[in-house]
């Protein structure tokens, strides 16, 4: 799926339509607005139809992640369920390795 971007003319048209502000009602941000889809791009592949500030964009993206993965799972794309993910990667969660602390009891910290 190819990502579609706004042209300068389309961006200016959306900016005029929204009176130069973020599309979220409670937000009055006017600088550095980002083109965003009203519905997740996984549902309907189209150009962005609204402009948002970075903080509102982050909140919307976090809210949409669950819906996007549901669509991918229903389409049979790379979204693995819990059972298949555990069969492929093992039962433990993978994370970054942390340094293990020494388990010597009774010794002062400078001797460890």
KAFENCOR-V28822 format. One record per residue. N is the residue number from 1. RES is the residue in one small letter. PSI is psi as a letter, one per 30 degrees, with the letter a starting at -180 (999 if undefined). Layout:
N,RES,PSI ; N,RES,PSI
This chain:
1,x,k ; 2,x,k ; 3,x,k ; 4,x,k ; 5,x,l ; 6,x,k ; 7,x,l ; 8,x,e ; 9,x,e ; 10,x,e ; 11,x,e ; 12,x,e ; 13,x,e ; 14,x,e ; 15,x,e ; 16,x,e ; 17,x,e ; 18,x,g ; 19,x,h ; 20,x,g ; 21,x,l ; 22,x,k ; 23,x,f ; 24,x,k ; 25,x,e ; 26,x,f ; 27,x,k ; 28,x,g ; 29,x,k ; 30,x,f ; 31,x,k ; 32,x,h ; 33,x,k ; 34,x,k ; 35,x,k ; 36,x,l ; 37,x,k ; 38,x,e ; 39,x,l ; 40,x,k ; 41,x,f ; 42,x,f ; 43,x,e ; 44,x,j ; 45,x,j ; 46,x,l ; 47,x,l ; 48,x,k ; 49,x,g ; 50,x,l ; 51,x,k ; 52,x,l ; 53,x,l ; 54,x,e ; 55,x,e ; 56,x,e ; 57,x,e ; 58,x,e ; 59,x,e ; 60,x,e ; 61,x,e ; 62,x,e ; 63,x,e ; 64,x,f ; 65,x,e ; 66,x,e ; 67,x,e ; 68,x,e ; 69,x,e ; 70,x,e ; 71,x,e ; 72,x,e ; 73,x,e ; 74,x,e ; 75,x,f ; 76,x,g ; 77,x,a ; 78,x,g ; 79,x,j ; 80,x,k ; 81,x,l ; 82,x,e ; 83,x,e ; 84,x,e ; 85,x,e ; 86,x,e ; 87,x,e ; 88,x,e ; 89,x,f ; 90,x,l ; 91,x,f ; 92,x,k ; 93,x,k ; 94,x,k ; 95,x,a ; 96,x,k ; 97,x,k ; 98,x,l ; 99,x,k ; 100,x,k ; 101,x,k ; 102,x,k ; 103,x,h ; 104,x,j ; 105,x,k ; 106,x,f ; 107,x,k ; 108,x,l ; 109,x,f ; 110,x,f ; 111,x,f ; 112,x,999
